[in-house]
Amino acid sequence: MKTHELRSMSREELTEHARELRQELFNLRFRSTTQQLDNPLRIRTARKDLARTLTVLRELDLGLESSTGEGIQNG
């Protein structure tokens, strides 16, 4: 999911999205140890999606909202 899509979500939606990604990551790791995955790169993308979601949540906590989606710039 793109960062600008995450920034348009509410705090509750972001929290729920992070919970779902954690569950998916757990399931992927579990399946990777017990059997071969169809797409092993999905673990990497799930981890990065979770990191993006947690970053946006942290930005909301700190009040560092960025409307451009380009990141935070010093002015």
Secondary structure as GFF3:
##gff-version 3
##sequence-region A 1 75
A	DSSP	alpha_helix	3	7	.	.	.	ID=ss1
A	DSSP	alpha_helix	11	34	.	.	.	ID=ss2
A	DSSP	alpha_helix	41	62	.	.	.	ID=ss3
###
